[in-house]
């Protein structure tokens, strides 16, 4: 059974002092996750959220519809001139994200520290 997708927004500062917006997802990401994924992303102020991290450490499962939502979000971010990195994906989903071309829009990192250091 699919677990509900939750999302929250945190604000951090990169090691070089830039403001960073972190979208932290939890649960499963599927077609029913549109509000949590796209809604949360679209609520960000694009002018102040130029650097965005996507935290998948508490995501258990992402189906093809969920991947489509992530891709839609990344295309919107790219069109807005935002830099996006993702971290916390399982090895399986790192491979899937790479295969479907998500790495064209977002860098993938093992953890938050690595992603922050790459900004």
C-alpha positions in Angstrom: 0.0 0.0 0.0 1.2 3.5 -0.9 2.2 5.8 1.9 1.2 9.4 1.7 3.7 11.9 0.3 4.7 14.6 2.7 6.9 17.6 1.8 8.4 20.4 3.9 10.6 23.3 3.0 13.8 24.2 4.9 16.2 27.1 4.4 19.9 26.5 4.7 23.1 28.4 3.9 25.7 26.9 1.5 29.3 26.7 2.7 30.1 29.8 0.7 27.1 31.7 2.2 24.4 31.4 -0.5 20.8 30.8 0.6 19.6 27.3 -0.2 16.0 26.0 -0.2 15.6 22.3 0.6 12.5 20.4 -0.3 12.3 17.3 2.0 10.0 14.6 0.7 8.7 11.6 2.7 6.7 8.6 1.9 6.0 7.3 -1.6 6.0 9.5 -4.7 3.3 8.6 -7.2 0.5 10.2 -9.3 -1.3 11.1 -6.0 1.8 13.2 -5.0 1.2 16.1 -7.3 0.3 18.6 -4.5 3.2 17.5 -2.3 5.8 17.6 -5.1 4.7 20.2 -7.6 2.5 22.2 -5.2 5.3 22.6 -2.7 7.8 23.5 -5.4 5.5 26.0 -7.1 4.9 27.7 -3.7 8.6 28.7 -3.6 9.5 32.3 -4.4 11.6 31.8 -7.5 13.6 35.0 -6.9 14.8 33.9 -3.5 15.1 30.2 -4.2 17.8 30.1 -6.9 19.5 27.1 -5.3 17.3 24.1 -4.5 18.1 20.8 -2.9 15.7 17.8 -3.2 15.9 15.5 -0.2 14.8 11.9 -1.0 16.3 10.3 2.2 12.8 9.5 3.6 11.2 8.4 0.3 10.5 4.7 0.1 9.3 4.3 -3.4 8.9 6.3 -6.6 6.8 4.9 -9.5 6.8 6.1 -13.1 4.1 8.7 -12.4 6.2 10.0 -9.5 9.3 10.3 -11.7 7.2 12.2 -14.3 6.2 14.7 -11.5 9.9 15.1 -10.5 10.8 15.7 -14.2 8.1 18.3 -14.6 9.3 20.1 -11.4 12.9 20.0 -12.8 11.9 21.4 -16.2 10.1 24.3 -14.4 13.2 24.9 -12.3 15.4 24.9 -15.3 13.1 27.4 -17.1 13.2 29.6 -14.0 17.0 29.6 -13.9 17.2 27.6 -10.7 20.1 25.2 -9.9 18.8 21.9 -8.5 20.6 19.1 -6.8 19.1 15.9 -5.4 20.3 13.7 -2.6 19.3 10.7 -0.5 18.2 8.4 -3.4 18.7 4.7 -3.0 21.2 3.2 -5.5 18.3 1.8 -7.5 16.6 5.2 -7.9 19.9 6.9 -8.6 20.3 4.5 -11.5 16.7 5.1 -12.6 17.0 8.9 -12.4 20.2 8.6 -14.5 18.6 6.4 -17.1 15.6 8.7 -17.6 17.8 11.7 -18.0 17.1 13.6 -14.8 20.8 14.3 -14.5 20.5 16.8 -17.3 18.4 18.9 -14.9 19.8 18.0 -11.5 23.0 16.8 -10.0 22.6 13.6 -7.8 24.5 13.2 -4.6 24.6 10.7 -1.8 24.0 13.1 1.0 23.1 16.7 1.9 26.7 17.7 2.8 28.0 16.6 -0.7 25.2 18.4 -2.4 25.8 21.6 -0.4 29.5 21.5 -1.1 28.8 21.2 -4.9 26.7 24.4 -5.0 
